[in-house]
Amino acid sequence: MAKTVSGTYGQSKTKCKVFEHRGWYCAKGSVNVNRTHDPIEDGVDIESVHDYNTFTADKPINTENQLVKAIES
């Protein structure tokens, strides 16, 4: 089951929504999808997450469903 949490990215700690599903995650509006063993929970700084896999989605991901579809395609 996909989930959405509040997170940050970058040196300025820009706030963002982060979608996560089965260890795959991305910031809302991004095409960069990453996989991690780290917990993706509210307050996560995605710059500090240790990734072990990544891919680029065809278009920006703006919903949990779009993340799931990108992972499954």
GUZA-363868 format. One record per residue: residue number from 1; residue in three letters; x negated, y, z of N, C-alpha, C in turn. Coordinates in Angstrom, 1 decimal, decimal comma. Layout:
BEGIN
(rec NUM ALA (X Y Z) (X Y Z) (X Y Z)),
...
# end
This chain:
BEGIN
(rec 1 MET (-0,8 -1,2 0,0) (0,0 0,0 0,0) (-0,9 1,2 0,0)),
(rec 2 ALA (-0,6 2,1 -0,9) (-1,4 3,4 -1,0) (-1,0 4,3 0,1)),
(rec 3 LYS (-1,9 5,2 0,4) (-1,6 6,2 1,4) (-2,2 7,6 1,1)),
(rec 4 THR (-1,8 8,6 1,7) (-2,3 10,0 1,5) (-2,7 10,5 2,9)),
(rec 5 VAL (-4,0 11,0 2,9) (-4,5 11,6 4,1) (-5,0 13,0 3,8)),
(rec 6 SER (-5,2 13,8 4,9) (-5,8 15,1 4,7) (-7,3 15,0 4,8)),
(rec 7 GLY (-8,1 15,7 4,0) (-9,5 15,6 4,0) (-10,2 16,9 3,5)),
(rec 8 THR (-11,5 16,8 3,4) (-12,3 17,9 2,9) (-13,3 17,4 2,0)),
(rec 9 TYR (-13,9 18,4 1,2) (-15,0 18,1 0,3) (-15,9 19,3 0,2)),
(rec 10 GLY (-17,2 19,1 -0,2) (-18,1 20,3 -0,5) (-18,6 20,9 0,8)),
(rec 11 GLN (-19,6 21,8 0,5) (-20,3 22,5 1,6) (-19,3 23,4 2,4)),
(rec 12 SER (-18,3 23,9 1,7) (-17,3 24,9 2,3) (-16,2 24,1 3,0)),
(rec 13 LYS (-16,3 22,8 3,0) (-15,2 21,9 3,6) (-13,8 22,3 3,1)),
(rec 14 THR (-13,8 22,4 1,7) (-12,5 22,7 1,1) (-11,5 21,6 1,4)),
(rec 15 LYS (-10,3 22,0 1,8) (-9,2 21,1 2,2) (-8,6 20,5 1,0)),
(rec 16 CYS (-8,3 19,2 1,1) (-7,7 18,5 0,0) (-6,8 17,3 0,5)),
(rec 17 LYS (-6,0 16,8 -0,4) (-5,3 15,5 -0,1) (-6,1 14,4 -0,7)),
(rec 18 VAL (-6,2 13,3 0,0) (-7,0 12,2 -0,4) (-6,1 11,0 -0,5)),
(rec 19 PHE (-6,1 10,4 -1,7) (-5,3 9,2 -1,9) (-6,2 8,0 -1,8)),
(rec 20 GLU (-5,7 6,9 -1,1) (-6,5 5,7 -0,9) (-5,6 4,5 -1,1)),
(rec 21 HIS (-6,2 3,5 -1,7) (-5,6 2,2 -2,0) (-6,6 1,1 -2,1)),
(rec 22 ARG (-6,6 0,2 -1,1) (-7,5 -1,0 -1,1) (-8,9 -0,6 -1,2)),
(rec 23 GLY (-9,3 0,4 -0,5) (-10,7 0,9 -0,4) (-11,1 1,8 -1,6)),
(rec 24 TRP (-10,2 2,0 -2,6) (-10,4 3,0 -3,6) (-9,8 4,3 -3,2)),
(rec 25 TYR (-10,5 5,4 -3,5) (-9,9 6,7 -3,0) (-10,3 7,8 -4,0)),
(rec 26 CYS (-9,6 8,9 -4,0) (-9,9 10,1 -4,8) (-9,2 11,3 -4,2)),
(rec 27 ALA (-9,8 12,5 -4,4) (-9,2 13,7 -4,0) (-8,1 14,1 -5,1)),
(rec 28 LYS (-7,0 14,6 -4,6) (-5,9 15,0 -5,5) (-6,5 16,0 -6,6)),
(rec 29 GLY (-6,1 15,7 -7,8) (-6,5 16,5 -9,0) (-7,8 16,1 -9,6)),
(rec 30 SER (-8,5 15,1 -9,0) (-9,8 14,6 -9,5) (-9,6 13,4 -10,4)),
(rec 31 VAL (-10,7 13,2 -11,3) (-10,7 12,0 -12,1) (-11,8 11,1 -11,5)),
(rec 32 ASN (-12,5 11,4 -10,5) (-13,5 10,6 -9,9) (-12,9 9,7 -8,8)),
(rec 33 VAL (-12,9 8,4 -9,1) (-12,3 7,4 -8,2) (-13,5 6,6 -7,6)),
(rec 34 ASN (-13,5 6,5 -6,3) (-14,6 5,8 -5,6) (-14,1 4,7 -4,7)),
(rec 35 ARG (-15,0 3,7 -4,4) (-14,6 2,6 -3,5) (-15,6 2,6 -2,4)),
(rec 36 THR (-15,1 2,3 -1,2) (-15,8 2,3 0,0) (-15,3 1,3 1,0)),
(rec 37 HIS (-16,2 0,9 2,0) (-15,8 0,1 3,1) (-15,5 1,0 4,3)),
(rec 38 ASP (-15,8 2,3 4,2) (-15,6 3,3 5,3) (-14,1 3,5 5,4)),
(rec 39 PRO (-13,6 3,8 6,6) (-12,2 4,2 6,8) (-11,9 5,5 6,1)),
(rec 40 ILE (-10,8 5,6 5,5) (-10,3 6,8 4,9) (-9,0 7,2 5,7)),
(rec 41 GLU (-9,3 8,1 6,6) (-8,2 8,6 7,6) (-8,2 10,1 7,6)),
(rec 42 ASP (-7,1 10,6 8,2) (-6,9 12,1 8,3) (-8,2 12,7 8,8)),
(rec 43 GLY (-8,6 13,8 8,2) (-9,8 14,5 8,6) (-11,1 14,1 7,9)),
(rec 44 VAL (-11,0 13,1 7,0) (-12,2 12,5 6,3) (-12,9 13,6 5,5)),
(rec 45 ASP (-14,2 13,6 5,6) (-15,0 14,5 4,7) (-15,5 13,5 3,6)),
(rec 46 ILE (-14,9 13,6 2,5) (-15,3 12,6 1,4) (-16,7 12,7 0,9)),
(rec 47 GLU (-17,4 13,8 1,3) (-18,8 13,9 0,9) (-19,6 13,0 1,8)),
(rec 48 SER (-19,1 12,6 2,9) (-19,9 11,8 3,8) (-19,6 10,3 3,7)),
(rec 49 VAL (-18,6 9,9 2,9) (-18,2 8,5 2,7) (-19,3 7,8 1,9)),
(rec 50 HIS (-19,6 6,6 2,3) (-20,6 5,8 1,5) (-19,8 4,9 0,5)),
(rec 51 ASP (-20,1 5,2 -0,8) (-19,4 4,5 -1,9) (-20,3 3,4 -2,4)),
(rec 52 TYR (-19,6 2,3 -2,9) (-20,3 1,2 -3,5) (-19,8 0,9 -4,9)),
(rec 53 ASN (-18,8 1,7 -5,4) (-18,4 1,5 -6,7) (-17,6 2,8 -7,1)),
(rec 54 THR (-17,6 3,1 -8,4) (-16,9 4,3 -8,9) (-16,4 4,1 -10,3)),
(rec 55 PHE (-15,4 4,9 -10,7) (-15,1 5,0 -12,1) (-14,4 6,3 -12,4)),
(rec 56 THR (-14,3 6,7 -13,6) (-13,6 7,9 -14,0) (-12,3 7,6 -14,6)),
(rec 57 ALA (-11,2 8,2 -14,1) (-9,9 8,0 -14,6) (-9,7 8,8 -15,9)),
(rec 58 ASP (-8,7 8,4 -16,7) (-8,5 9,0 -18,0) (-7,9 10,4 -17,8)),
(rec 59 LYS (-7,2 10,7 -16,7) (-6,7 12,0 -16,5) (-6,6 12,3 -14,9)),
(rec 60 PRO (-6,5 13,5 -14,5) (-6,5 13,8 -13,1) (-5,4 13,1 -12,3)),
(rec 61 ILE (-5,8 12,6 -11,2) (-4,9 11,9 -10,3) (-4,2 12,8 -9,3)),
(rec 62 ASN (-2,9 12,9 -9,4) (-2,1 13,8 -8,5) (-1,1 13,1 -7,6)),
(rec 63 THR (-1,0 11,8 -7,7) (-0,1 11,0 -6,8) (-0,7 9,7 -6,4)),
(rec 64 GLU (-0,2 9,1 -5,4) (-0,6 7,7 -5,0) (-0,4 6,7 -6,1)),
(rec 65 ASN (0,8 6,8 -6,8) (1,1 5,9 -7,9) (0,1 6,0 -9,0)),
(rec 66 GLN (-0,4 7,2 -9,3) (-1,3 7,4 -10,4) (-2,7 6,7 -10,0)),
(rec 67 LEU (-3,0 6,8 -8,7) (-4,3 6,1 -8,3) (-4,1 4,6 -8,5)),
(rec 68 VAL (-3,0 4,1 -8,0) (-2,8 2,6 -8,2) (-2,9 2,2 -9,6)),
(rec 69 LYS (-2,2 3,0 -10,5) (-2,2 2,6 -12,0) (-3,6 2,7 -12,5)),
(rec 70 ALA (-4,4 3,7 -12,1) (-5,8 3,9 -12,6) (-6,6 2,7 -12,2)),
(rec 71 ILE (-6,4 2,2 -10,9) (-7,2 1,1 -10,4) (-6,8 -0,2 -11,2)),
(rec 72 GLU (-5,6 -0,4 -11,5) (-5,1 -1,6 -12,1) (-5,3 -1,6 -13,6)),
(rec 73 SER (-5,6 -0,5 -14,2) (-5,8 -0,5 -15,7) (-7,2 -0,9 -16,1)),
# end
